[in-house]
C-alpha cells in the first residue's frame, strides 16, 4: 500500500482530483474552518487558489480540440 500510495501516478491522480474538488467546495460556500483544516491535513489546501471557471474554460477548449481532431480523423478515413 505504501508503494502505491507514494507512486507518481497516485500523486498525479490526487493532484487532479483535489484541483477540482477543493475550489468547488470553496466556490459553493462550504469553506468552513473544519473543511479547510481537513484539506490542509490531506496536503490539498493549495488547490483553494485554483480558479474553477478557468478550469472549466480549459476543459471546454481541450474538448473542442479533441472533437476537431476526431472530425478530421473521421473525414480522412472516408
Secondary structure, DSSP 8 states (H G I E B T S, - for coil): -HHHHTSHHHHHHHHHHHHHHHHHHHHTT---HHHHHHHHHTT-GGGGGS-HHHHHHHHHHHHHHHHHHHHHHHHHH-
